Amino acid sequence: MLNLLELLARELERPRPVTPQVVNHLIATYGADRARIAEFLTDRMTSLEDFEFELVLAPLFTPGLRDQAVFAEFLGCEPVARETWAALVQQLAERPTIAQLLTPDGRTVRVPLRPVVIERYLHRLRLDGRIARPLFELIESRVPPDARPVLKAVARRAIWNTPARTEILNAWLDAALATRPFPVNDAIQLLQLVETYEPPDLDALRAFIPHWQTVLRQEIRDAAAPHPFLNERIQEMHGGARDQRRPNETQMAAKREELALLERLWRIFER
């Protein structure tokens, strides 16, 4: 059976595309040639100081919720004691653990990971999180299998650190269990909402929702209507009377999505 050390090694060694963010950092900081990123990673990474090595690879080894879900499913409701983490980092470094980095030109570069990057990754996995046994058993028995890992990762986050906050998640889950298909993305958005605004309990969240809805509706209206020009010359640059500016569609879509979530939460929590 796969153990925690093997799972960590497997996830750290899975192929990862080198993102534009990493490429731009290498160009701006080290004068790397955009067409020769593979050569930089092969030839120059070993000469970098630890802090430089971490800065280069940090965007690729900062686990998000989907990464945490892999470990949440593996660990169940129990935490991994922080006292054991240093030993895990050392064992992974000594293995060694080899990153597989996919460069923009389609090449695979193998880079041995230093403890500083392994530690960064491990500390952001929420290994010390836990899930209350009744909530865990409810997820395990009632939530569809494909949604369980993510929901367990949501439930292990530190924001649910009081019984009053856990009540928010429990109330949402009670309603979500009657929904088909199971709204796992709403669980992620609810987590983001609670982590951002930190309502102390369900009553506070319920009271905040109408205000947030009003603010979001106004922001959507404002984004759809460009601000007036400060002078005629600037107006002419944008087409004069035929204003050619366009709203930020990505930003507006995100606001509409958040507003729709608030409306769904209101229908749940107003009961």
C-alpha positions in Angstrom: 0.0 0.0 0.0 1.2 3.5 -0.8 2.5 5.4 2.2 2.7 9.1 2.8 6.3 9.4 1.7 5.7 7.6 -1.6 2.6 9.8 -2.2 4.6 13.0 -1.6 7.3 11.8 -4.0 4.8 10.8 -6.6 3.1 14.2 -6.6 6.3 16.1 -6.5 7.7 14.2 -9.5 4.7 14.4 -11.7 5.4 16.4 -14.9 4.8 20.1 -14.5 4.7 22.7 -17.4 7.0 25.6 -16.9 4.6 28.5 -16.7 5.0 31.9 -18.4 5.5 33.4 -14.9 8.6 31.2 -14.4 9.9 32.0 -17.9 9.5 35.7 -17.4 11.2 35.5 -14.0 14.2 33.7 -15.5 14.5 36.3 -18.3 14.1 39.3 -16.1 16.4 38.1 -13.3 19.0 36.1 -15.1 18.9 37.3 -18.7 17.8 33.8 -19.8 17.1 33.3 -23.5 13.4 32.6 -24.0 14.2 30.0 -26.6 16.7 28.2 -24.3 14.8 27.8 -21.0 15.7 24.1 -21.0 19.4 24.9 -21.1 19.1 27.3 -18.2 17.2 24.7 -16.0 19.8 22.1 -16.9 23.0 24.1 -16.6 22.4 27.0 -14.2 20.0 25.8 -11.6 22.7 24.0 -9.6 24.6 27.2 -9.1 21.7 29.2 -7.6 21.5 29.9 -3.9 18.7 28.2 -2.1 16.5 31.3 -1.9 17.0 31.8 -5.7 16.2 28.2 -6.4 13.0 28.5 -4.4 11.9 31.7 -6.2 12.3 30.1 -9.6 10.3 27.0 -8.7 7.8 28.4 -6.2 5.0 29.0 -8.8 5.3 25.3 -9.8 5.3 23.9 -6.3 2.7 25.9 -4.5 -0.1 23.3 -4.1 -3.7 24.5 -4.5 -6.9 22.9 -3.3 -6.9 20.2 -6.0 -3.4 19.2 -4.9 -4.5 19.2 -1.2 -7.5 17.0 -2.2 -5.1 14.1 -3.1 -3.7 14.1 0.4 -7.1 14.8 2.1 -8.5 11.6 0.5 -5.4 9.7 1.5 -5.3 10.9 5.1 -9.0 10.9 5.9 -9.9 12.9 9.0 -6.6 12.6 10.9 -3.7 15.1 10.8 0.0 14.5 10.3 1.9 15.8 13.2 4.2 18.8 12.4 7.0 17.2 14.4 7.3 14.6 11.6 7.5 17.0 8.7 11.2 17.8 8.9 12.0 14.0 8.6 9.8 13.7 5.6 11.5 16.7 3.9 15.0 15.1 4.6 13.9 11.7 3.3 12.5 13.2 0.1 15.6 15.2 -0.6 17.9 12.2 0.0 15.8 9.9 -2.2 16.4 12.1 -4.3 13.1 13.5 -5.5 13.4 14.7 -9.1 11.1 17.3 -10.6 10.1 16.8 -14.3 9.7 20.3 -15.8 8.1 20.6 -19.3 9.6 23.6 -21.1 7.7 25.6 -23.7 9.6 24.0 -26.5 8.4 20.5 -25.5 11.4 19.3 -23.6 11.5 17.5 -20.2 14.1 18.7 -17.8 14.9 16.7 -14.7 15.8 18.9 -11.7 16.6 17.4 -8.2 14.5 19.2 -5.7 16.2 20.8 -2.8 14.8 20.7 0.8 13.7 24.4 0.5 11.2 23.6 -2.3 10.1 20.3 -0.8 9.4 22.0 2.5 7.5 24.8 0.8 5.3 22.2 -0.9 4.7 20.1 2.1 3.9 23.0 4.4 1.1 24.2 2.0 -0.6 20.8 1.8 -2.6 21.3 5.1 -1.3 18.0 6.4 -2.0 19.1 9.9 -5.7 19.7 9.1 -8.3 17.5 10.6 -12.0 16.8 10.0 -14.5 16.2 12.8 -15.5 12.6 12.8 -19.3 13.2 12.3 -18.6 15.5 9.3 -16.0 13.0 7.9 -18.5 10.1 8.1 -21.2 12.2 6.5 -18.9 13.1 3.6 -17.7 9.5 3.2 -21.2 8.0 3.2 -23.3 10.6 1.4 -21.2 12.7 -0.9 -20.6 11.2 -4.5 -17.1 9.6 -4.7 -15.8 12.0 -7.4 -16.5 15.0 -5.1 -15.2 13.5 -1.8 -11.5 14.4 -2.2 -12.2 18.1 -2.8 -14.8 18.3 -0.1 -12.4 16.7 2.4 -9.7 19.2 1.4 -12.2 22.0 1.9 -13.2 20.6 5.3 -9.5 20.3 6.4 -8.8 24.1 5.9 -7.9 26.1 9.0 -10.8 28.6 8.6 -13.2 26.0 10.1 -11.3 26.4 13.4 -14.4 26.9 15.6 -17.7 25.0 16.1 -19.5 28.2 15.0 -17.7 28.3 11.6 -18.0 24.6 11.1 -21.8 25.1 11.4 -21.6 27.1 8.2 -20.1 24.2 6.3 -22.5 21.7 7.9 -25.5 23.8 6.9 -24.3 24.1 3.4 -23.6 20.4 3.1 -27.1 19.5 4.4 -28.6 21.4 1.5 -26.0 20.3 -1.0 -26.7 16.6 -0.4 -30.1 17.1 -1.9 -28.7 18.7 -5.1 -27.9 16.8 -8.3 -25.3 17.0 -9.6 -23.5 17.6 -6.3 -22.3 21.2 -6.4 -18.6 20.7 -5.5 -17.6 24.0 -7.1 -19.9 25.8 -4.7 -18.0 24.2 -1.8 -14.8 25.7 -3.2 -16.4 29.1 -3.6 -17.9 29.0 -0.1 -14.4 28.3 1.2 -13.0 31.3 -0.6 -15.8 33.5 0.6 -15.4 32.5 4.3 -11.6 32.7 4.1 -11.8 36.2 2.6 -14.4 37.7 4.9 -14.0 35.5 8.0 -17.6 35.6 9.2 -17.5 34.4 12.8 -20.7 32.2 12.5 -23.7 31.3 10.4 -25.8 34.3 11.6 -23.0 36.7 10.6 -22.7 35.2 7.2 -26.5 35.3 6.8 -26.5 39.0 7.8 -23.6 39.9 5.4 -25.0 38.3 2.3 -27.5 41.1 1.3 -24.8 43.7 1.7 -22.4 41.7 -0.5 -25.0 41.3 -3.1 -25.7 45.0 -3.2 -22.0 45.8 -3.5 -21.5 43.2 -6.3 -24.4 44.4 -8.3 -23.1 48.0 -8.2 -19.6 46.8 -9.2 -21.0 44.9 -12.1 -23.0 48.0 -13.3 -19.9 50.2 -12.9 -17.7 47.8 -14.8 -20.2 47.6 -17.7 -20.2 51.4 -18.0 -16.7 53.0 -18.7 -15.8 55.9 -16.5 -16.2 59.4 -18.1 -13.2 60.8 -19.8 -11.2 63.5 -18.0 -10.6 65.6 -21.2 -11.6 65.6 -24.8 -8.1 64.6 -26.1 -8.2 61.3 -24.2 -11.8 60.8 -25.4 -10.6 61.2 -29.0 -7.9 58.6 -28.5 -10.7 56.1 -27.6 -12.9 56.8 -30.6 -14.5 60.1 -29.6 -18.3 59.7 -29.3 -17.9 56.1 -30.3 -16.3 55.0 -27.1 -14.2 51.9 -28.0 -13.3 50.9 -24.5 -14.5 47.5 -23.4 -15.2 46.3 -19.9 -13.0 43.6 -18.4 -15.0 40.6 -19.3 -13.0 38.2 -17.1 -13.4 40.4 -14.1 -17.2 40.8 -14.7 -17.6 37.1 -15.2 -16.0 36.5 -11.8 -18.2 39.0 -10.1 -21.3 37.5 -11.8 -20.3 34.1 -10.6 -19.8 35.3 -7.0 -23.2 37.0 -7.1 -24.8 33.8 -8.3 -23.2 31.9 -5.5 -24.5 34.5 -2.9 -28.0 34.0 -4.3 -27.7 30.2 -3.9 -26.3 30.6 -0.4 -29.1 33.0 0.5 -31.7 30.5 -0.5 -29.9 27.9 1.8 -29.2 30.0 4.8 -32.3 32.1 5.0 -34.3 29.0 6.1 
